[in-house]
Amino acid sequence: MLKWKSKGIQYRRLYRNEVIKIASIAGFLIVTSSIKAQSFSNNNTTVSEFFHKAETYYLLHQWEKAIPVYQEILSKQDTNSAAQYRLACIYEQLGKTQQGLFHIEKALSAHGSNTYYLYQKIRLLEINRQFEEAWIIHQNLISKEPRRPSRYIAAIQNCKERAAIPDMLNLTEHWIEQFGPSSYISKIRFECQKFLGQNQQAENELAQLVRDYPYIQEYQRMLESLNPTESINIDEKLLQISSSDKYAAELLKWVEGMENEMFNSFSDSLGYLVIPAELRPEIYKITSASAATRGNLIKANKIVWYTVNEDPSGYESWLFLLTLETHFKNQLNLRKIKEDIEMLFPFYVETPIEIEAIMKLFENKEDGSFWITLINSKNLPSLYLIEPAIYYAKKHNVALPYKDSWIRDLQNSPQQYHWLIEQIN
């Protein structure tokens, strides 16, 4: 059989198996509830009927109506794993990860090897930024069924969040063993090796793609990016800076002096670099600030999480993180930041109160007097309150009487916050 044809058949079979597995969950839930339907009735209503009602609410995304019906099932039948699973899914949607984890653990206590339950636990753990615990489950699932492409893709994403390049490269090797080379995997291996400064390995990895797909110009451009005249050994540069008495100033000068292409490669590779311990908090802080100044708020947001994880004592870093998460209106992360700030800085009592005001604003439960007072203040508000104040003003068509004064003060603030000027204008 021709090589391309055998590969086509192989992938069709893989995707067909994926569809069959996904469809089986619906059948599993119905069968689970039907088998147990004979065990109780409430006003002549069976478990199956309760489950049908709950599933209707669930499919309509009417979470608040679905919860009490599933709980009614569990009040009579606390081992009903299907109901526990659905509650875990609902609490994920509501941003209540702890309740979700409670229910998925209950489901797994009865069916510990159920793939869908395990992936639900992975999702909840990763939302809660417990990537290491989720990684253990990823490994277990891949070892049990190594012929599932989707499992590798999900695990690779986990590696990216953990900035764990050895694990990522190991996954790509297992993929190649199971499915052979692919452009998707080769690109991942190329980026990992490039970030590690292993240019020869990266070149070898990509050269095959260029030969196999000469009409895809992207691969040729990626290969050209390895030109030795444009590359530097970042690890050696960091070691050199760390030996300086003024390493913070040198880091700032080096990072801010990077051209955008170089900066993008460097900032994307932060999780893969061998960074001296004394430099890590400073390099994360400077790089996140530079990313924001260059207009890449998504990258700045990702890196500032590295900053607070590496050095939780930096209050200014937490406020910068708060500013960015406010911009993206991420209520779940805002709540986590509020809890962390309350724990780490118990005497900064105003900040958690103000975070609560931001969350209420995004939930359409805002306290108007709070925001009107803020908007009418001559003094520049706390930096993380500027954007939600503007959001409130635009939403309710309220003028900003002192916006010129705010802009002047922002221009004198740290450069990482200058992007807020555009929000005011």
C-alpha positions in Angstrom: 0.0 0.0 0.0 1.3 3.5 -0.8 2.8 5.3 2.2 0.5 8.4 1.9 -2.5 6.2 1.7 -1.6 4.1 4.7 -1.1 7.3 6.8 -4.5 8.6 5.7 -6.2 5.3 6.8 -4.3 5.5 10.1 -5.4 9.0 10.9 -9.0 8.3 9.9 -9.1 5.4 12.3 -7.6 7.5 15.1 -10.2 10.3 14.6 -13.0 7.7 14.3 -12.0 6.2 17.6 -12.0 9.7 19.2 -15.5 10.4 18.0 -16.7 7.0 19.4 -15.2 7.7 22.8 -16.6 11.2 23.0 -20.1 9.9 22.1 -19.8 7.1 24.7 -19.9 9.6 27.6 -23.5 10.5 26.9 -24.5 6.8 26.9 -22.5 6.2 30.1 -24.4 9.0 31.9 -27.8 7.7 30.8 -27.0 4.1 31.5 -25.6 4.9 35.0 -28.7 6.8 36.0 -31.1 4.2 34.5 -29.4 1.2 36.2 -29.9 3.0 39.5 -33.3 4.3 38.8 -35.0 1.4 40.6 -33.4 2.1 44.0 -35.6 5.1 45.0 -38.5 7.3 44.1 -39.6 10.7 45.4 -43.2 11.5 44.8 -43.1 8.7 42.1 -40.2 10.5 40.4 -37.4 8.1 39.4 -33.7 8.9 39.2 -33.9 8.7 35.5 -36.6 11.4 35.4 -34.6 13.6 37.8 -31.6 13.0 35.6 -33.5 13.9 32.4 -34.6 17.2 34.0 -31.1 18.0 35.3 -29.6 17.2 31.9 -32.1 19.5 30.2 -31.0 22.4 32.4 -27.4 21.4 31.9 -27.6 21.5 28.1 -29.4 24.9 28.2 -26.5 26.2 30.4 -29.0 26.9 33.2 -26.5 26.0 35.9 -28.4 27.4 38.9 -31.4 25.3 38.0 -29.4 22.2 37.3 -27.5 22.2 40.6 -30.4 21.5 43.0 -31.7 18.7 40.7 -28.4 16.9 40.7 -28.1 17.4 44.4 -31.6 15.9 44.9 -30.2 12.8 43.1 -27.2 12.7 45.4 -29.3 13.2 48.6 -30.9 9.8 47.8 -28.0 8.2 46.0 -24.6 9.8 47.0 -22.7 7.2 44.9 -24.2 8.4 41.6 -20.9 9.2 39.9 -22.6 10.7 36.8 -24.3 13.4 38.9 -21.0 14.1 40.7 -19.3 14.5 37.3 -22.0 16.9 36.0 -21.7 19.0 39.2 -18.0 19.2 38.7 -18.5 20.4 35.2 -21.0 23.0 36.3 -18.8 24.4 39.1 -16.0 24.7 36.5 -18.3 26.9 34.5 -19.1 29.0 37.6 -15.5 29.4 38.4 -15.8 27.5 41.7 -12.9 25.1 41.3 -12.8 23.8 44.8 -16.4 22.6 44.7 -15.7 21.1 41.3 -12.7 19.2 42.6 -14.7 18.0 45.5 -17.4 16.5 43.2 -14.9 15.0 40.7 -13.1 13.3 43.5 -16.4 11.8 44.5 -16.9 10.6 41.0 -13.4 9.1 40.8 -13.8 7.3 44.1 -16.3 5.1 42.3 -14.8 5.0 38.8 -11.1 5.9 39.3 -10.1 4.9 35.7 -12.8 6.8 33.9 -11.1 9.0 31.3 -13.7 11.7 31.2 -13.6 12.1 34.9 -9.8 12.2 34.9 -9.8 14.9 32.2 -12.4 16.9 34.1 -10.0 16.8 37.1 -7.2 17.9 34.9 -9.2 20.9 33.7 -10.1 22.0 37.3 -6.5 21.5 38.5 -5.1 23.6 35.6 -7.7 26.3 36.0 -6.5 26.4 39.6 -2.9 26.6 38.3 -2.0 23.2 39.9 -0.1 22.1 36.8 2.2 19.7 38.5 -0.7 17.6 39.9 -2.4 17.7 36.5 0.8 16.6 34.8 0.9 13.3 36.8 -2.6 12.5 35.5 -1.6 13.4 31.9 1.4 11.0 32.1 -0.9 8.2 33.5 -3.5 8.6 30.7 -0.8 8.6 27.9 0.9 5.5 29.4 -2.5 3.6 29.4 -3.5 4.6 25.9 -0.5 5.9 23.9 -2.4 5.9 20.6 -4.4 9.0 21.4 -3.1 12.1 19.7 -5.3 14.4 21.7 -3.7 13.3 25.0 -0.3 14.3 23.8 -1.6 17.7 22.7 -3.2 18.4 26.1 -0.1 17.3 27.9 2.2 19.5 25.7 0.1 22.5 26.7 0.6 21.5 30.3 4.3 21.5 29.7 4.2 25.0 28.2 2.4 26.3 31.3 5.0 24.6 33.6 7.8 25.8 31.3 9.1 22.2 31.4 11.1 21.7 28.2 12.5 18.3 29.1 9.0 16.9 29.6 7.9 18.5 26.4 10.7 17.0 24.3 10.1 13.6 25.9 6.4 13.8 24.8 7.4 14.6 21.3 9.7 11.6 21.2 6.9 9.3 22.4 4.6 10.9 19.7 7.2 10.0 17.0 7.4 6.4 18.3 3.6 6.0 18.1 2.7 8.1 15.0 5.9 9.0 13.2 7.1 12.5 12.4 4.7 15.3 11.8 5.0 19.0 11.1 3.2 19.9 14.4 5.7 17.9 16.5 8.7 19.1 14.4 7.8 22.7 15.0 7.5 22.2 18.7 10.9 20.4 18.8 12.5 23.2 16.7 11.2 25.9 19.1 12.4 24.0 22.2 15.8 23.4 20.8 16.1 27.0 19.5 15.2 28.4 22.9 17.8 26.2 24.5 20.4 27.6 22.1 20.8 24.1 20.5 20.8 25.6 17.0 22.4 22.6 15.2 19.7 20.3 16.6 17.0 22.8 15.7 18.4 23.2 12.2 18.4 19.4 11.7 14.8 19.2 13.0 13.5 21.9 10.6 15.6 21.0 7.6 13.5 17.8 7.1 10.3 19.9 7.1 11.8 22.2 4.5 12.6 19.2 2.3 9.1 17.6 2.8 7.2 20.8 2.4 9.2 23.2 0.1 6.1 25.1 -0.7 5.5 26.2 2.9 7.5 29.4 3.2 7.0 29.6 7.0 9.4 26.7 7.5 12.1 28.4 5.4 11.7 31.6 7.4 12.0 29.7 10.6 15.2 28.0 9.4 16.6 31.4 8.4 16.0 32.7 11.9 18.9 30.4 13.0 21.4 32.5 11.1 24.5 32.6 13.4 25.0 36.3 12.8 21.6 36.9 14.4 21.8 34.5 17.3 23.4 34.8 20.7 24.1 32.4 23.5 21.5 33.7 26.0 22.6 31.4 28.8 26.1 32.8 28.6 24.8 36.4 28.5 22.8 35.8 31.7 25.7 34.3 33.5 27.8 37.3 32.5 25.2 39.8 33.8 24.8 37.8 37.0 28.4 38.3 37.8 28.1 42.1 37.7 27.6 44.3 40.8 24.9 46.3 38.9 23.1 43.3 37.3 19.6 44.9 37.6 20.7 48.0 35.6 22.5 45.8 33.0 19.4 43.5 32.7 17.2 46.5 32.1 19.5 48.0 29.5 19.9 44.6 27.7 16.2 43.7 27.6 14.9 47.1 26.6 17.6 47.4 23.9 16.4 44.2 22.2 14.8 44.5 18.8 11.2 43.2 18.7 12.1 39.9 17.0 14.9 39.2 19.4 12.7 40.2 22.4 9.9 37.9 21.2 12.2 34.9 21.0 13.8 35.7 24.3 10.5 36.3 26.2 9.0 33.1 24.7 11.9 31.1 25.9 12.0 32.3 29.5 10.7 29.1 30.9 13.4 27.1 29.1 16.4 29.1 29.9 19.0 28.3 32.6 18.6 31.6 34.6 20.8 32.1 37.7 18.6 32.1 40.8 19.5 35.7 41.8 18.4 37.0 38.4 15.1 35.2 38.1 12.8 37.6 39.9 14.4 40.6 38.2 14.4 39.1 34.7 10.7 38.2 35.0 9.8 41.7 36.3 11.8 43.5 33.6 10.6 41.3 30.8 6.9 41.5 31.7 7.2 45.3 31.9 8.9 45.5 28.6 6.3 43.3 27.0 3.5 45.6 28.3 5.4 48.7 27.0 5.7 47.0 23.6 1.9 46.5 23.6 1.9 42.7 24.1 -0.4 42.6 27.2 -1.0 38.8 26.8 2.7 38.0 27.1 3.1 40.6 29.9 0.3 38.9 31.8 1.8 35.4 31.4 5.3 36.5 32.5 4.2 38.5 35.5 2.6 35.3 36.9 6.2 33.9 36.8 7.3 37.0 38.7 4.8 36.6 41.6 5.4 32.9 41.8 9.2 33.4 41.9 9.1 36.3 44.4 5.7 36.6 46.1 7.0 39.4 48.4 6.9 42.1 45.6 3.7 44.1 46.2 4.3 46.2 43.1 4.4 43.0 41.0 1.0 41.9 42.4 -0.5 45.3 41.5 0.9 45.0 37.9 -0.6 41.6 37.7 -3.9 43.0 39.0 -3.8 45.7 36.4 -3.4 43.2 33.6 -6.0 40.7 34.9 -8.5 43.6 35.2 -7.8 44.4 31.6 -8.7 40.9 30.6 -11.7 40.8 33.0 -10.6 37.4 34.3 -12.8 37.1 37.4 -11.4 33.8 38.5 -7.8 35.0 38.5 -8.9 38.3 40.2 -10.4 36.3 43.0 -7.2 34.2 43.4 -5.1 37.4 43.4 -7.4 38.9 46.1 -7.0 35.8 48.3 -3.2 35.8 47.8 -2.9 39.5 48.5 -5.0 39.1 51.7 -2.7 36.3 52.8 0.6 37.9 51.9 -0.1 41.5 52.7 -2.7 41.5 55.5 -2.1 45.2 56.3 -3.0 46.4 52.8 -6.7 46.1 53.5 -7.8 48.5 50.8 -6.6 46.4 47.9 -8.8 43.3 48.4 -11.9 45.6 48.9 -11.1 47.4 45.6 -10.6 44.0 43.8 -14.1 43.1 45.1 -15.4 46.3 43.5 -13.8 45.4 40.2 -15.3 41.9 40.2 -18.8 43.3 41.0 -18.4 45.7 38.1 -17.7 42.9 35.7 -20.7 41.0 37.2 -23.0 44.0 36.6 -23.4 44.4 40.4 -21.3 47.5 40.6 -21.4 50.1 43.5 -22.0 53.3 41.5 -21.0 55.6 44.3 -17.5 54.0 44.5 -16.8 54.5 40.8 -18.3 58.0 40.6 -16.1 59.1 43.5 -13.1 57.6 41.7 -13.9 59.2 38.4 -14.3 62.7 40.0 -11.0 62.5 41.9 -8.4 65.0 40.8 -5.7 62.6 41.9 -4.7 59.6 39.7 -6.4 56.5 41.1 -4.5 53.3 41.9 -3.1 52.1 38.6 -5.1 48.9 38.6 -8.4 50.9 39.1 -7.9 53.2 36.1 -9.2 50.9 33.4 -12.3 49.6 35.3 -13.1 53.3 36.2 -12.9 54.1 32.4 -15.0 51.0 31.7 -17.7 52.2 34.1 -17.6 55.8 32.7 -18.0 54.6 29.1 -20.7 52.1 30.1 -22.8 54.8 31.9 -21.8 57.7 29.6 -20.0 59.6 32.4 -17.4 62.2 31.5 -13.9 62.0 32.9 -13.4 65.6 34.3 -9.7 65.2 35.1 -8.5 62.9 32.3 -5.8 65.4 31.2 -4.4 65.4 34.7 -4.5 61.6 34.9 -2.6 61.4 31.6 0.1 63.7 32.9 0.5 61.7 36.0 0.6 58.4 34.0 3.4 59.8 31.9 5.4 60.2 35.1 4.6 56.6 36.2 6.7 53.5 35.5 6.9 52.9 31.8 5.1 49.6 32.1 1.8 51.4 32.8 2.0 53.9 29.8 -0.4 51.7 27.8 -3.2 52.9 30.1 -2.9 56.3 28.5 -4.5 54.9 25.3 -7.4 53.6 27.4 -8.1 57.1 28.8 -7.9 58.7 25.3 
